Amino acid sequence: MSRKIIIDCDPGIDDAVAITMALFDPRLDVVAITPTAGTVDAEQANTNAMGIIDQLDPARYPQIGTAAVPSDPPMLDDSHLNGPDGLAGYNFPSATRQNDHSSDKLMADLIRRHPGEITVVCLGPLTNLARLCRMDPSVLPLIDKVVISGGAVSHSGNATAVSEMNFFFDPASAKQVFASATTKSLVPLDVTDGVTFGVDLLEKLPAETTRAGKLLHKILPYKFRISHQKLGREVIPLQDATAIIAVSEPELFQWEDMAGDVEVNGALTRGMTVFDRRLRPEWSVNMEVARRASVADVRDAIVRSIRYAGQQTR
């Protein structure tokens, strides 16, 4: 039986790869995409989510929510690494389909409809899930699991010296989700930043004649080029794709129960994830954290998933 998932994301290049993988993985049933601001603003996030789905044209369309404008956005987003539209200049037309519900409302409705069956996979800032915590906390015990791509344990940050981008963008929401009554699995930069790909990945993508191949061949070369130009890296990590593998093949990761929190107020540490790792911890364990991964196996799983999506979109 396939696992029902909601993909909560700020649709940039990495998110698009993850969505492509998940939509055609027979082990996963993507019931909804719930956009949020992060890589791009809320309006562009809505356009990107619908554009990705329309481009891939899966046999069954997931429902799509509407992103809310965050209350305290930082001056920094991730468009400098993803293009002004977040998707390498794909420039999908403005959304024509009207979404009926905000992302958090759609999330709540689906979780109530399928109690104990839905995994919420958070690939962007945790704005939507935190809104759900505030607006409808009674739904939280009905979530099967929350899988979060974000944060860092010992790794340096990718937004600041100590903060990962998703948590830096909306630290208050990350803090609220960490404290929520949900079963959480965190896939931090310590793991995801190590699952890297060289430019030879482009040769392994599906043919451009497939719908998945057309999308990936458009966006991934841009990611390699910008990574080289702005970061001086010859390889790219696919953090969100790695998080999808953590959902479908968790046995490829080593997990540790940990007690974590998120810094909100620090001038230098906004969005920093902090874990109680003392010999005698005083904080209560509130999540499992991926500490290591079988990198070669995860990398192979991502490539297999991408190629399978190509087979399903001929």
Secondary structure, DSSP 4 states (H G I P E B T S, - for coil): -PEEEEEEE--SHHHHHHHHHHHT-TTEEEEEEEE-SSSS-HHHHHHHHHHHHHHH--SSPPEE-BPPPPSS--S--SHHHH-TTSSTT--PPPP-SPP-SBHHHHHHHHHHHSTTTEEEEE-S-SHHHHHHHHH-GGGGGG-SEEEEE---SSSPPSSSSS--HHHHH-HHHHHHHHTSSS-EEEE-HHHHTT-EE-TTHHHHSPPTTSHHHHHHHHHHHHHHHHIIIII--SSEE-HHHHHHHHHH-GGGEEEEEE-EEE--S-TTTTT-EEE--SSS--SPP-EEEEEEE-HHHHHHHHHHHHHHHHHTT-
